[in-house]
Amino acid sequence: MSEYKATIGLEIHAELKTKSKMFCSCKNDPDETRPNHNICPVCTAQPGTLPALNKEAIRHVLRVGTAIGAKLADFTEWDRKNYFYPDIPKGYQISQYKYPLVSGGTLAGVELTRIHLEEDTASSQHDKGDYSLVDFNRAGVPLMELVTEPVIHDVETAVRFAKELQLLLRYLGASDANMEKGEMRVEANISISKTKEFGTKVEVKNLNSFRSVGDAILYELERQEAVLGSGGKIVQETRGWDESKGETFSQRKKESSHDYRYFPEPDLPKMMISEVPEFQRLKEGLPELPWERRHRLNNQKINPEILEIFVADEIKVSEEIGIQTIGKFFDAVVALLGNNSELEKLASNYLTSDVAALSKNENKGTGALTAEAFAGLMIMIKKGEISSRGAKDILKVMYFDGGEPRTHAEALGLIQKNDPTVLKTIVAEVIKANESVVLDYKNGKETALQFLVGQGMKASKGSANPQMLAELIKEGIGKK
């Protein structure tokens, strides 16, 4: 166990999901591949241009603050954060300093300092030769920055917090927060100390996956401990993360706030949140939040591992009839099953195994599965009208082609035979054809029964009810 206490604070940037950029009417499109396509004189900082506020971006941030129980600002203003970098066209970034939109709040048990709004930078590319290229499509995109208090002391809490924030942003529709696309970027401020005082802080920037967040923090904690253990001193600096080498590397000396020479943005008005009608009654418009859904599903006695799949809600179940993610689809199915816990458990298992697997097959079209058809299939399984094997075959057809389960079951000959008279004939044939196996079963070999049931299923072409078949075989052998 380390003698040092780790202290971690996170700064997380998330691009917001709006139609236009933060201070101009250019399209906000993270999927645009044509360089410098969504640009205008404002977001490329041409002389004489003026910014105008994006009201929807501000509303997104206020809704996030409302969801985490934070204090929303009444008065707010924008500031110029001055620093030079090739991907900042103005030579400064319009951000918020003294008066953020959101203060305080708690998420995943971690206290927050603030959430403010700013504009994103352009993106630089360094893979074309001995020169760099700058694409201004991203310049000016609304960027939410969240800062936690330095109250995280382990890697697991840091990663859990980042995951919960991503979920919250998606539930609120504020951001897709796709880390691979750079829509959500994590920076970690890390220090270690043997005393109650904080150690020297090191910032690790632009971590673009949850794995990178965990690995980078762990590496940096070990690096700092090794430096101090050998008598060295930690330098306050900004470091990057090399994914291939699995280590951090020095980038530059860490700036302080006074280095940015903040001052109020003269081209944007001060704002009183209480005077804007769209920013009122925000709490009433919130959807069910991730932790609320987690609590509800836990009360429904859903398996914890399956529960988190529904909370994450990432798997697309149906698209032809309107995109519906797995969590919402499950809720619709539950409403049709009449609060039957056994059927709900069955539905959750089929959704997170078979339907999830089908959703990954991109070569056969999009899903046409309805909640009504899926619920009907679960009821047929429960009644013993179809086998689990038959249910999988029916589900596959319904997923890609739609339709009702009973129609497909009859067309495929998968309705299970439950008529004892018919099944007794099959049982008699199986017993007669497998005398040695019958003898094994009589002598106590339980697996022999499964073989006999399998032969019966084969003889019935999969249409027999296996439970009834087993009972009739035991009855026919005289060992019931």
N, C-alpha and C positions, 0 to 999 in steps of 0.2 A: 504493500500500500504506500502511495506517495506521501512524502512529508509536506508537499506543497498543496495549497488550496487553489483550485482553478476558478477563475471568474471570466464569464463569457457574456458579451452583449452582442445582439444581432442587429444589423441594419439590412432591411430587405426592400428592394425596389420592385415594383410591379407595374407593368404597362396596363393602362386602363382600357376597357372595351367601349370605345365611343366611335361614332361615325366619322368625326373629324378630329384634327389635332388640337392641342391645348390652346393655342393662341391664333389659329387661322382656320380656314375652311377646307384645307387639304384633307383628302381621305386618309383615315387611320386604318391601314391595311397591313398587318404583319406578314401576310402571305405574298405580298407583291415581290416579284423577282426581277422586274425591270429596274435597273438602277436609276435613281434620280427621276422617278416618274411622278410620285405624289409630292410635288414641291411647288412653292410659290415664292414671291418676293419676301413674304413675312418670315417663313421658316428657314429661308436661306439668308436672312438678315441683310436685305438690300437697303441702301440708304433711303430714309424718308418713310419707311413702313412702320405701322403701329400694330401692336398685339390687341386681341380681343378675347375675353374669357370664355372658356367652354363650360357652360353651366352644368352639363351632364357629368363631366369629370369631377366637379366639386361635389355634386350629389352622391356620386359613388363613394367618395372618401367619407362623407358625413354618414352614409349608411353603414360603412365598416365600423366607424366610431360608435354608432348607435348599437350595433350588434355586440360589441365587446364591453358595453357599459362605460364608455369613456365620456369625458367632458367635451362637448362641442363648443367651438368658439362662437362668440357673437360677432366681435370685431376681428377682422383679419385683413392682412395686406400681403403683397408680393414684394420680393426683394431680388436684387441683382447679386448673384454669387460670381465674383470675378476671378477667372483663371483662364489661361490660354491652353488650348489643345486643338489640334487640327480638325477634330470632329465637332467643335463648338463654333458655329459660324459667327456668332455675335462677339465672341471673346468673353462672354459671360453667360450664365445660365439663369433664367428666371425661376426662382424657387421661393421658399418661405423660410424665414429665420426666426424672428422674435414672436410672431403671431401665427402658429400653425393652426390648421383647421381642427385638429383633434389632439387632446391631451389626456394622458393616463389611460386607464382601461386594463383589462386582463384577458389573456387568451392562453388556453392550455396551461393554466396555472402560472403563467409568466406575466409580470407587470410590464406595462408599456410606458415609455416616456412621451412619445408623440407620434402623430402621423401627419405628414404634410404633403403638399402637391407641388410638382415642378414639371419642367419639360425634359424630355429625353434628348440625348445627344444624337448626332449622326453615327453611322457605323463605319469603321475603318477596315480595310482588307489589306493584308500584307503577304498574300500568297501568289502574286503575279510576277514576281521578279525582284529587282533591287529597288523597288519603289512601292509606295502605298496608294491605295485608291479610297476615296470617301464617297459613301452613298448617303444622300440626305433624306431618303424616304422616312427614316426613323426620327429625324430631327424635328423636335416639337411635339412628339407624341406625348399625351398625358402620362405622367409617371408619379405613382404614389410611393412615398418613402416612409417606411415604418421603422421606428427605433425602439428597442426594448431597453429596460433598465438592466444594469449589470448584475443580474440576479440568477443567471444560469451557471451551474457548477459542474455539469457533466455533458458529455456528447449526446447521450440519448435524449435529454430534455431539449437540447438545441434542435436536433433533427425532428423530434415530435412537434415542436412549435412551428417549424417551417412547413411541415406537412399540414398541420391544422390551419395555418394561414392560407395555404393554397386552396384547401377545401372551402374555407369561408368565402374567399374571393369568387370561387366558382359558383357556390350556392347563391350568392348575391348577384351574380351576373356582372360583377365589377371587372373581372379579368379572367381570361382563360388560364393565365399563370403557367403557361407551358415553359418549363425551364430549358428544354432543348432549343427552343426558338429564342431564348433570351427574354421572354415576357416576364419572368420572375428571376431576379438575381440576388443571391445572398452574400453578405459580407459579415465576417465574424471578427469582433474585437476580443482578443484573448490575452490574459495575463495570469501569472501564478505568483503566489506569495506564501511565506510561512507565517505571516502575521495577519491581523485583521485589516491592515492597510492593503490597498490594491497594489499589484506589481506594475511594472512598465507595460503599457498596452501595445500590442502589435495587431494591425488590421490585415486580414486576409481577404482579398477582393474577388468579386465576380465568380462565385461558386455556382455552377449551373446544373447541379443535380443533388439530390439528397445524399447520395453516396459520397459525393465530393465534400459536402458540408461536414459529414461525420469524419471522413478520412483526413481532411485538412485540419480540423480542430484537434483531432487526436495526434497527428504528426507535430503540430505546432506546440502542443502541451509537452510532448516528449522532447522536442528540440530545445524549448526554453529551459526545461529541467536540466538537460545535459549542459547547456551553457552556464547556468548558475552553479551546477555541481562541479564544474571545472574551474570555478573562480571568475568566470566572465560576467559581463553585464548585458542585459537585454537592451537593444536599441529600439526606440519608438520609431516605427517605420510602417510602410505599406508593403505587403508581400503578395505575390501571386501564387497560384496553385498549379503545379505541373502534374497533370493527370497521369501521363505516361511514366514519370519517375516516382510518383507518389510522394512528392515533397513540395514544400513551399520555397519560394525564392524571393530575394530582395528586389523591390521595384524602385522605391523612392522614399525619401524621408517623409514621415507623416505630417500633413499640414494641420494647423490649428484653425479655429474659426476666424481669427483675426487675419489670417493669411488670405482669406477670400475677400476681404474688404467689402462686407455686406453693406448695402444701403437700400432704402425703399425704392422700388421700381416706379419711376416718375410717369410712365406711360400707361399704368393701369390704376383704376380707381380703388380706393379703400372699400371694404365691403362690410355691411352689417347683415349677418346671416338671418336674423329675425325679420328682416324686411323683404326677404325673397320667398314668395308663396310656395315654390317647388321644394324648399328646404324644410318645410314644416311637416309635422305628423309622420316623421320618417319611421318610427317604431311600428306603427300600424301597418306599414307596407312591407315589413320584413317577412321573408319566407321561413319555413322551418329551418333552423340552423343545424350544422353538423352534430353538435353535442346534444341537441334536442332529439334529433333522429336516432342517435346512438342510444339515448336513454329509452326512447319509445320501443325500439327493436329489442333492447335488453329485457324490457318488461314483457315482450312477446315470446321470451325464452328462445330467441334465435341463437344458434351457435356463435360464440364470439368471433371466430375467424370468418364465418360467412357474414356476420353482422357488419364487419368492417368493409367487406366488398360492397354491401348495399350503401353504406355511408359514403364510401369513395365515389360510388355512382358513376363510374367511368365507362362501363361496358354498354355499347349500343345494342339494344334488343330488337328494335323495330324501326324501320325507316320509311318503307313504302306507305305506311299508314300514318306517318308523322313520327319524327325521331322521339324515341322514348328510352331513357337510360334504365339500367337494371334496378336501381333503387325505386324509382317511380313506378316501373312496371310491376315490381313485387307488391307495392302498396295497392295498385289497382287490382291485382289478383287476390290479395287478402280480403279486400272489400267484397269480392264475389264469392268467397269461400265461407262466409258466415261465421267468422271468428272460430273456426275449427283448428285447434292447435296442431293436430296430427296432419291435417292437409297443408297447413302453413309450413310445417317442417319439411314435408315432402316437396312442396313447391320451391322452397329455398334451396334444397339440395339439387333439384333438376335445373334451376336457373343458374346456379353458380358453377355447375359442372357441364352439363350438356349444352345449354343455351350459350353459356360463355364460350365454349369451344366452337360452336357454330358461328358465333359472331366474328371469329378470327378468320373465317374462310371468305376471302374477298373475291374469289373467282366465280361465285355462284349467285351474285346479285345481292340485293339488300333484303333485310328481314321483313316478312309480311305477317308475323305472328301477332295475334291479338290477345289481350288479357282474358277475354271471354273463352277463346278456344283453349288457351293454356289451362285455365281453371277447370274447364270441362275434361281435359285430359287427366288432370290430377284426380278428379272424382272417379273417372273410369278405372284408374289404377287402384284406388282405394277400394272400389267395389269388386275388384278381381276380374273385371271384364277384359282387361288386357294385361299381358305380362310386362315386366320391367324392360325386357329386351324389345318387345313390340312397341312399348311406349317411346323408346328411343328412336325407332324407325318412323313412327308417326310424327314425332316432334320434329324430326329433320325435314319431312315433307311440309309440315305446317310452317316451319320457319321460313323456308324459301318460296313456297307457293301459296301460303295462306290456307283457308278452308277450315272445316270443322273436324275434330278428332274422330267422331264416330263414322263420318263419311269415309275418311282415309282408312280407318281400322277395318271397315267392311270391304273396301276395295282391295286392301292388301291381305285380306283373309286373316286378320290378327285378333278378331274377337275370340276370347278364350271360351273353350267348351266347358260348361259347368254342369252338363247333364250327366248324372252318375251312370245312367243306362249306357250311354255312348262310351264313356270313359272306362267302364268295367270291361267292355269288349277289348279295348286297347290294353288294359292291365293284364287280362288273361293271356293275351298274345305275348306280352313282355315277360311274364313269369315263366311261360312255357319255353320261350327261346333262350332264357338265361338261368338255367337250373343251377349251375355252379355258383353264380353270383347270389342267387336266392339262398343257397346253402350257407354262403359266407355271412349273409345278413342274419340268418337264424343263429349262427354261431357267435354273434356279437360284433361283427364288423359293420359299424354304422355307416361308413363311407359307401358301402355297397348299395344302400338305399338311394343315394344321390345318383349313382350310375343307372339304377333302374328307372328313376324319375327321368333322367336324361334320355333314356331309350324311349320312354313313353312320350316325351316331348317331341322326339324325332319322328316317332310313328304318327303323331297327330299334326306334324308339320308346324309345330310351335303354337298350336291353337288350344292346347289343353291347359287348364288351370293347374300349375305345378303343385300348389298346396293340396288341392283336392286329389290330384294324382298320387301324391305321397301317401295320403290317408287310405286311398283305395288299394294301393300296393300292400301296405301293412295289413290291411283287412284281408286281402287275397292270400297273403302268405300265412296269415293266422298269427301275426305277432303285433297285436294292437293293444 
